[in-house]
Amino acid sequence: MSTINGHANGAIAKPTGLLEPLPTLKLVPSVEKLDAGLRSLDHYRTKLPLWRYAPRQKIIPLVRWETPYLAAMQKATRSSALDTYFSITANLGTHTFFMIVLPILFWCGYTGLGRGMVHILASGVFFSGFIKDMWCIPRPLSPPLHRITMSHSAALEYGFPSTHSTNAVSVAVYALFLLASPDSAVQTDLKLGLQILSSCYAVSIILGRLYCGMHGFFDVVIGGALGAFLSTLQFWFGEGFDAFIHTTSCQAPIIVVLVVLILVRLHPEPADDCPCFDDSVAFAGVIIGVELGNWHFARSIYAWNVPVFATVPFQLDVLGWPKTVARITMGVLMIFAWREIMKPALLTSLPPLFRMIEKLGLSLPRRFFVQASEYEHVPGQLKDDNVIPEVSDIPSLLTSFRHPRRSRSVSIGPQSEADAYETLAYREKRRKESTRERAADAPRIDEKNAIPDYFAMTTSNSASKRPTAHLLPTPAYSNGELAQSMLGAENALYTPLTPGSQSSANGSRRPSQERRQYEREEREMFSRLEKPRVRYDVEVITKLIVYAGIAWIAVEGAPIFFQNIGLGIDGPPR
């Protein structure tokens, strides 16, 4: 497969033809009254309170302004090899990867490191999701960007800030802090190698989010800053927090649990059906399970309290590799068994309880979640988990890593409700600007020669579908084709007329005709989006319990099990 050629000097030239039509960056929210036929453009103003809507309107122009630069960078560097590399390495910044790695740290005796990583990653996922749902900032527009991913759910979330960047930077910064600490026992040469590896890991994840068209510069900068901030807090105050948990009575972990539950309840309601809340709830459950499990395990006869509280007994030279591999295997099986048993049990048993609570007027419903009184039962095999895959999904997951080129998808066009609303809002913004330009005798764009517009939808039966494919191979473009698609999207937005339509003598439609055309196009755009799955109120408590249990297994349940089946170490550390 051929690749996209960059510029001869390796630099990314300013995409002149694409940037010139763009308005000057003005971080001022628009307060124009919209036509009755354009109510979807008022979507976020009606769904969000003013204190959330106003900051959003200040950020949106920045997202639009940086999009053509991102498209130019993607076009200049695009190749099949980089598509494969960045789509695979993106998995190293996901919740799934860390949920697999973190328990192994505990089981192999790195309890202090594991606990610190849980704190920064869980808080990173929670607070990045919190910000996403608070301000509902969409991802950079596609087109002109192509979105390259192996994850089906990632594009359904809002874009600001980048959770991948938060995770990657938090891990890298925390590792750099630990390696530079006077207490570090790592040899100098190995320390330098680990420092370089940590830095390259964070840079690779961040560049990958930009290259894959999933995030903009603003998303990754703020996401990375959030990750660095959380890692700094953990490094300087983590030991004090652990001492607070482990040297006091049971009141300390109970306070932590209550604070986490309050934060879950305060998690903002998004304007669209975004899955960010699901991941935030899952990692809130992880924090609850880790803190309760560590507190209880530290007081048991099985734990070492050196070098840190609740250390899982482990010494490789004593256990050997066979027992170490057996520990990890047994622990992973325990986690999957817990999830496979408890999830369907809770989804079956909780709805009647929720109906009783609802009758008492004590329910706390969330938008986009169906209340228990509105359904009889929750369907089995509910695909509601983006953190740990179902057992039935593991074969396809392994296949995707064996054949990454076939497993990645390259999508062009709106993929979520947030994408569609942003596309409509941006198109309407350009329409109004072009109307003002024509009124000022600006040169009129030749509509007959305009390049077809990805944003302009058509309702004819012969119209082609939005150019996206779930398993589309990486397309190879000439130097001008991507620029043409980008220019086509921009140029067509200058005119309120759909290409090929007839105008009246004065070059404009009657308002009623224009509104009807807009409504048809809006329905067409939203009809092509994948419909969000039905979400049930019991899923929130189910996730909290299941993931709290997974964390408890990692820090207490599995270590005690290891000790009782001959895979542990007796006595104090040697």
N, C-alpha and C positions, 0 to 999 in steps of 0.2 A: 504494500500500500504506500502510495506516495505521501509525502509530508508537505506541510506548509512552509514555504521559504520565508525567512525573515529578511530584514534589510541587510545590505552588504556590510555595513559597518557594525552590525550587531545592535545598534541602538534603535529604540522605538521612536519613530517620527511622530510628530503631532498630527493627529487625524484631522487635517484641516477641513476637508469637505464635510466632516461630521460635526465638528465643533462650532463652525461659524454660525449655523442657525440657532445654536443654543442661547438662551437668554443669559444675561449677566447674573451671576450668583447673588441672589438677594434673599437673605434669611428672614423674610417677612411673610407671615401667614396671609392667605387671601381671604377676604371676607365678602366676596361677591355672592349675591343671592342667585341660586341656581334655578333654572327653569323646572317646572313641574315634571317634565319628561326626563329630567336628568337627576332624579332623586338618588340614584346609585352613587353619583359623585359626591353626595352629601353623607355618605355612609359613615365615615369616621366622626364627623361632626355630631351626628345624632347618637352614635353608639358610645362615644367617650366623653367623660366630663371635661370641662374646659382646662383644668389643671393638667390633664394628660394630653388633650388635643393640641393645645398651644405649643408645647415643646415638639410634638410630632411634626407640626407644620413648619417648624424651623429647621428640622433635620431633613425632611423630604427633599428640598431643593439641593442639598449637598449630595444626596444619593443619586439624584438625576444628573447632577453636574459631573460626577466622577465616572458615570457609566460609559461614555464614549472612550475615555482613557483606558478603562478596563478592557473594553472590546478591542482597542488597538493593540494593547499588550497581549491579549489572548491570540489575536490574529497573527502577530509577529512571531510568536513562540510556539504555536500549536504544532504538535506532531503526535503520531500514534504512540511512540515510546513514552512521551511525557504524559499523555492521556492515561496510559496504563499505570505509570509510576505514581502519579498524584491521586488517582482514584483508589489505588491499593493503600498507599500510605495514609490516606484520610481515615482509614479504619483504626490507625494508631492513636487517633484523637477522639474516638467515640466512647460512649458510656459502656458499650459491650466489652471493649478491650480492657478497660480498667476494672470492670466487675469480674473479669477472669483473672487478672494479674493480682489484684489486691488481696484476695484470700491466700494466695500462695506466699505472699510476704509474711503473713501471720504464721502460717504453718511451717515456714522455714526459719522462724526465730527472729525475724525483723519486725517485731511488734511496734517499736517506736516509729520506724519508717512507715509501716503500714497505716498506723493510726494518723500520722501527719498527712499522708497521701489521701486518706479517706476524708479528713477535714477539708483540705483544699479542693479536692475534686467534687465532693458532694456540695459544698457551699458554692463552688463555681457553677455547677449545673443548675443549682437552685436559683441563684441570684441572676445568672444570665437569662434563664427562663422567665424570671420575675420581670426583668427589664423588657424582654421581648414582648410579653403580654401586656405590659404597662403602656408602651408607646406604639406597638403594632407597626413597626417600620418594615416595609417589604424588602425583599432581596433586589439587587440591581436588575433592571429590566432585561427580559429575554423575549425577542431579539432586542438589541444586537448581540448580546452574550449568548453563548451556548453553555448549557449546564451539563457537566460531566460528573457522574456519581455512580456509586454502587449501592447507595441507600435509597430505598423507595420513599421513606418518610421525611428525609432531610428537607426536601424542597417544599414541604407542606408547612414548615415553620416560618416564622418571621426571620429577618436577616440580622437585625441589630440587637445586641452585639453577637459576635461569632463565638459560639460555645466551644467549637474546635480550638480556636485561638486561646480562649480562656483556659481550657484544659492543658493544652500544650505548653503555654507560657508558665502556668502555675507549676507544672511538674518540672520544667527546666530550671526555673528560678529557685525553686525549693532545693533541687539537686545541687545547684551552684552554691547556695547558702551552706548546705551541709558539707560539701567538699571543701569549702573555704574556712569552715569552722576550726578553731584550735583543737577541738575534740576529735577531729577526723583522724582515723588511723590508716587511711588509704595511702599507699605508697605514691611518691611524687609522680613517677611516670604514668601510673595508672590513673592518678587523679587528673592529670592533664588530659589524658585520653577521654575520661568520662566528662570532663568539662566541655571539651570540643563536641563530643557526641550529644550532650544535652542541648547545647546551643544549636547544632545542626538540626536536631529533632524539631525544636520550636520553629526555626526559620523555614524548614521544609513544610511543616503543616500550614503555616501562615501563607507561604507562597502558593501552596496547593489550593487553598480556598479561593485565592484570587484567580489563579490559572483556570480552575474548574468553573468559574463564573458563579460560584455560590455566595460570595460575599464581596463587598467593596472595601476600599482602604479604610474608611471610617469604621466599618464593622470590626475588622481585625485589629485596628489600633486600640479601640475601646475595649474589645474583648481581651486583648493581650494585657492592657493596663489593669483590668479587673483581676486577671490571673496573677499578675505580679504583686498586686496589692494583697490578695488573699494569702499568697505564699509568704510575704513579708510578715503579715500578722501571725501566721502559724509558726514561723521560725522564732520570732521574738516572744510570743506569748503562749505558744503551744504547751511548753512544759508547765507553766503556771496553771493553765486550764486543766491539764491532766492531774496535777496535784490537787486542784479543787475537787475534781471528780473522785479521786481515789483516797483522799485523806479525810474525807468528811463522811457523814452518815448518808443514808439513802436519799436524803433531801436533794443532794446535788444532781444525781442523774434524773430525778423526778422533775426538777426545775428545767433541765435541758429538754426533757421530753415535752413539757408544757410549752416552752418557748418555740420548739419546732412545730408543734401542732398549731400554735397561734400564727406562725408565719405561713403555714399551709393555708389556713383560713383567710389570711390577708392577701394571698396571692391574687393579683389583679385578674379580673374577667376580661378576656380578649374580645376584640370586636368581631373576629372571625373564628371559625372552628380550628384552632391551632393546637397541636399535640404537646406544646411546651410544658403545660401543666402536668401531664402524665409523667414526664421525666423528672420534674421537680418533686413530685410526690414520691416517686420511687427512691430518690436519693435522700429525701427527708426520712423515709423509713430506714435507710441504711445508717444514717446518723443515730437514730433512736436505738437500733439494734446493736451498734458498735459500743455506744456509751453504756447501755444497760449490761451488755455481755461482758465488757471489760471490767466494769465495776464489780460484778458478781464473780467473775473468774479470778480476779486478783485476791479475793478472800477465800478461795478454794485451796485444797491441798495439792492441786495439780499445777498451779502457776508458779513461775519464778518471778520475783519482783526486782530482779536485776537483769540487764542494765536499766529497764524501765518497769513500771507497774504492769502486771498481767502479761508478762512475757511468756509465750508458748515455748515449752522446753524443746530445744532442738540443737543438735551438734552433728554435723555431717560425718565427722570422723568416727563418731560412736554409732550412729544409725547405719551409715553406708548408703550408697545410691539406690539399691533395690527397695529398701524400706522407705526412703525419701520419695521415690516415684510412687510407691504404693500409697503413701499418705496423701499425696496430691490427687491421685486417681480416686481414692475413697472420698476425699473431701468434695471433689467436683460432683461425684455421683450423689452425695448427700444433698448438695444444693439443688441439683435438678430434681431429685426425688421429692424434696420439700415443695418446690414450686409446682410440680406436676400433681401433687396430692392436694395441697392447700388451696391453690387457686380455684379449681372447680368446686371444692367443698364450700369455700366462702361465697362464691358467686351463686351457689344454690341455696345456702342457708341464710344469707343476709337479707334478701328482698323482703321476706315476711316481717323481719325486725324493723326494717326501714319503713314499711307501711304502717306499723304501729306507731313509730316515732312521728311519722307524717300526720297521722290522725290526732296526735297530741299537740300538733303545731310546733314541734321542736326541730323540724328538718331545716337544713341550710342548703337549699338547692343552688347549683351553679348552672350558668348558661351553657347550652350544648350538651348537658347531661340529662337524660330522661329520668324522671322520678319513679320510684318503685310502684306507685299507684297507677302508672300509665303502661305497665307491662306485666305479663304473667311470670315470665322467667327469662333469664339471660341465656342466649344461645351458647352451645358448646363450641369449643375451638375458637374462642374469641381472639382475634388478632389485635391485641391491645398492648403488646409489649415491645418497646423499641430498645430495651436495655439488655435483657438476656433472652436469647432465641428459644423458641419452643423446641422440644426434643425432636419433633417431626421436621423441624426446619434445619436441623444440623447437617443432613446430607447435602441439601442444596447450598448451604453456606460453605461447606468444604469444596463443593464443585465450583463455586464462584471464585475461590482462591486458586484452584488448580487451573481455571480457564478465565483469567481476569478480563481479557479482551472481549469475551462473549458475555460477561456478566455486567460490565459497565453499560450505562445508558447515556446517550447524548440527546438532550431534549432542547427544543426551541419553542418558545411560546409560553404563555401563562400556564402554571401548573397548580396553583392554589387560588383560593378566593382573594387573598391579599395581592397576588400577582395580577389578577383580573381587574380588581378595583384600581390598582395603580396604573395599569395600562389605559383604562378608560379615563382616569383623571388626567393623566399626562396628555392623552390625545385631545381631550377637551381644552386643556390649557393651551396647547399648540393651535387649536382651531381658533380660540379667541385672539391669540396673538396674531395669527394670519389675517383675521378679520380687521384688526386694528391697522395692520400694515397695508392692507388693500385700501382701507379708508384714507390712509395717508399717501395714496398714489404710489405705493411700493410696487416694484416690478412683479407682475403676476407669474406664478409658476405654471409651466406648460403641463396641464393635467393629462393631455393625450400621451405625452412621452414619459409620464411619471412611472417610476419603477413600482411594481406591485407592493402593497403595504401589508406586512405581517399583522399590523394592528387592525386594519380594516377588515371586518368580517363580512361574509356574504351569505345570504340565506338560500341561494339557488341550489338545486339538487346536484348540479354538476360541479359545485365548488369542492375543492380539495380540502381535506382535513388539515388541522394545524400540524405543521411539520415537526412531529415528535415521534420517537419510537422508543419503546422500553429497552430493547436490546439492539439498538441501532449501532452498526460498526462506526468507528471514527471516520467522519467524512474528510476527504482531502479537497481543499479549495485552492484555486488559483489566487494570485495576489489581489485580484480585484473583486472576486465574487462576494467575499464576506463584506467588503466595504460597500458593495452595491446593495446588499441586503440591509446594511445599516443605514445607508443613505435613503433607500426606499422607504424604510420605516419613518425616518425623519421628514423627508420631503412630503410624503402623503399627509403627514400630520399638519401641514400648513393650510390645508383646505378642508372645509366642512363637507365637501362633496366626495362621495365614494367614487373611485375611478370608474369611468364608463357611464356614469349616470348623467342625465340631462339636466341642465340648469335652465332657469327662466331667463327672460330677456335681460334682467339686471344682474345676472350671474349669481343668484342666490335662491334658495328654496323658501317657501313659506314656512314659518316656525312650526306649524303643526306637522307638516311633512318631515321636517328635519327631526322633530322629536320622535315621530313614529319610526323613522329610519334608525335613529339612535337606539330605541328600545329593541328593535329587531336584532341589531348587532349585539346589544348587550345580552339578550337571551341566547343568541348563538354562541357567544363567548363562554358564558357560564354553563351552557349545556355540554361543552366539550371538556369541562373539568371533571376529574374523578370525584364522585360524590363521597363526602366524608362518611365514615362508618358511624352507626348509632352508638352513642356512649351512654353508659348506665351509671346511676348515682352510686351503686355499690362498688364500682371499680376503684374509687378513691380509697375507701377503707381497706379493700382487698389488697391494693398495691402497698399501702402502709404496712399491713400485717405481713405480707409475703416478703417484702424486702427487709423489714426489720428481722424477720426470721432468718433470711439468708445471711445477714450481717452477724446475727447471733451464732449461727452455725460456724461462720468463719473464725470468730474470736473465742468461742467457748465450746459450743457443741461438738465440733469436729476434734479439737484438741483433747477433750475429755474422752471421746470415743477412741482416739489413737492410743491413749494411755492404757485403755482397758482391753485392747486387742493385740497388744504387743508391738505397736508401732511408735511408742513413746520412749522417754528417757526417765529412769527412776533416780530420785535423789537430786541434790543441788547441782548447779553447773560445775563442770570439772575444769 
